[in-house]
Amino acid sequence: IINYLELSLDIDSLEISEPILQDYPEYSKSELVKKELSSFGFYLSSHPVNFYRKNNKINTLSLNNYENKYISLVLEVNRIKEIMTKNNDVMAFLKASDEYTQIDLTLFPNIYTKDLSLDINDIIDITGKVEKRFNNYQIVVSKITNLTKESKK
């Protein structure tokens, strides 16, 4: 459209054919945020956790108010690092985020089970204890639900 307008100012408008415009259906909200992330490297319209969030006022910015307390959060999984314990059990360290910032999560073997099947970009609902370590907050998870897998069932 912009090219057409620029050309029509310089050249007689009879010589230029008008552009053909097509309407396309809008992307679903989940598809839109995925395309925003792949195009821009961040979410523009909203963060995926907003589709799953409860009426919970706790977020990653307010963790300093909940040190050594149990809280619930809805987060998006950004990174998963599995390790083997001395007893040959698998545990995991996760980086997860909401619309504000990232937080480290620790999932001990009794919580991190194979049937949990976590993937990057999954939305999880966690309950855990907020701890401060090296001037950073982390959450030791006591309960986790994979909301992405639950919504696909």
TANORJO-V993696 format. One record per residue. N is the residue number from 1. RES is the residue in three letters. SS is DSSP state (h for helix, s for strand, l for the rest). D_CENTER is the distance of its C-alpha to the mean C-alpha in Angstrom with 2 decimals. Layout:
BEGIN
N:RES:SS:D_CENTER ; N:RES:SS:D_CENTER
END
This chain:
BEGIN
1:ILE:l:35.17 ; 2:ILE:h:35.37 ; 3:ASN:h:37.46 ; 4:TYR:h:39.71 ; 5:LEU:h:40.34 ; 6:GLU:h:41.13 ; 7:LEU:h:43.48 ; 8:SER:h:45.16 ; 9:LEU:h:46.10 ; 10:ASP:h:47.89 ; 11:ILE:l:49.35 ; 12:ASP:l:51.12 ; 13:SER:l:48.55 ; 14:LEU:l:50.76 ; 15:GLU:l:50.10 ; 16:ILE:l:46.28 ; 17:SER:l:44.63 ; 18:GLU:l:41.93 ; 19:PRO:l:38.37 ; 20:ILE:l:37.21 ; 21:LEU:l:34.01 ; 22:GLN:l:31.99 ; 23:ASP:l:29.59 ; 24:TYR:l:26.47 ; 25:PRO:l:24.41 ; 26:GLU:l:21.13 ; 27:TYR:l:17.94 ; 28:SER:l:16.17 ; 29:LYS:h:13.23 ; 30:SER:h:10.78 ; 31:GLU:h:12.85 ; 32:LEU:h:13.00 ; 33:VAL:h:9.40 ; 34:LYS:h:9.57 ; 35:LYS:h:12.88 ; 36:GLU:h:11.96 ; 37:LEU:h:9.68 ; 38:SER:h:12.57 ; 39:SER:h:15.19 ; 40:PHE:h:14.38 ; 41:GLY:l:11.96 ; 42:PHE:l:9.79 ; 43:TYR:l:8.80 ; 44:LEU:l:12.22 ; 45:SER:l:12.67 ; 46:SER:l:9.78 ; 47:HIS:l:6.11 ; 48:PRO:h:5.08 ; 49:VAL:h:5.85 ; 50:ASN:h:9.06 ; 51:PHE:h:10.31 ; 52:TYR:l:10.58 ; 53:ARG:l:11.55 ; 54:LYS:l:15.16 ; 55:ASN:l:17.73 ; 56:ASN:l:16.60 ; 57:LYS:l:17.38 ; 58:ILE:l:16.09 ; 59:ASN:l:13.16 ; 60:THR:h:12.73 ; 61:LEU:h:15.42 ; 62:SER:h:17.93 ; 63:LEU:h:17.99 ; 64:ASN:h:21.39 ; 65:ASN:h:22.88 ; 66:TYR:h:22.06 ; 67:GLU:l:23.41 ; 68:ASN:l:24.98 ; 69:LYS:l:23.79 ; 70:TYR:s:21.69 ; 71:ILE:s:18.64 ; 72:SER:s:15.94 ; 73:LEU:s:12.26 ; 74:VAL:s:9.26 ; 75:LEU:s:6.28 ; 76:GLU:s:3.47 ; 77:VAL:s:6.27 ; 78:ASN:s:7.11 ; 79:ARG:s:10.82 ; 80:ILE:s:13.43 ; 81:LYS:s:17.04 ; 82:GLU:s:19.66 ; 83:ILE:s:23.11 ; 84:MET:s:26.39 ; 85:THR:l:28.14 ; 86:LYS:l:31.91 ; 87:ASN:l:32.34 ; 88:ASN:l:30.55 ; 89:ASP:l:27.62 ; 90:VAL:s:24.04 ; 91:MET:s:21.57 ; 92:ALA:s:18.18 ; 93:PHE:s:16.48 ; 94:LEU:s:12.70 ; 95:LYS:s:10.59 ; 96:ALA:s:7.47 ; 97:SER:s:6.01 ; 98:ASP:l:6.16 ; 99:GLU:l:7.60 ; 100:TYR:l:10.44 ; 101:THR:l:10.27 ; 102:GLN:s:9.75 ; 103:ILE:s:11.85 ; 104:ASP:s:13.89 ; 105:LEU:s:14.38 ; 106:THR:s:17.66 ; 107:LEU:s:18.35 ; 108:PHE:l:22.09 ; 109:PRO:l:23.81 ; 110:ASN:l:24.59 ; 111:ILE:l:20.91 ; 112:TYR:l:19.53 ; 113:THR:l:21.50 ; 114:LYS:h:21.64 ; 115:ASP:h:21.09 ; 116:LEU:h:17.58 ; 117:SER:l:16.55 ; 118:LEU:l:13.06 ; 119:ASP:l:11.47 ; 120:ILE:l:8.89 ; 121:ASN:l:5.63 ; 122:ASP:l:7.15 ; 123:ILE:s:6.43 ; 124:ILE:s:9.19 ; 125:ASP:s:11.76 ; 126:ILE:s:13.73 ; 127:THR:s:17.08 ; 128:GLY:s:18.56 ; 129:LYS:s:20.84 ; 130:VAL:s:19.91 ; 131:GLU:s:22.01 ; 132:LYS:s:22.90 ; 133:ARG:s:23.65 ; 134:PHE:l:24.95 ; 135:ASN:l:23.93 ; 136:ASN:s:20.24 ; 137:TYR:s:18.68 ; 138:GLN:s:17.29 ; 139:ILE:s:16.97 ; 140:VAL:s:19.21 ; 141:VAL:s:17.75 ; 142:SER:s:20.45 ; 143:LYS:s:18.69 ; 144:ILE:s:15.54 ; 145:THR:s:14.69 ; 146:ASN:s:12.46 ; 147:LEU:h:11.68 ; 148:THR:h:10.79 ; 149:LYS:h:14.21 ; 150:GLU:h:15.88 ; 151:SER:h:15.23 ; 152:LYS:h:16.69 ; 153:LYS:l:19.80
END
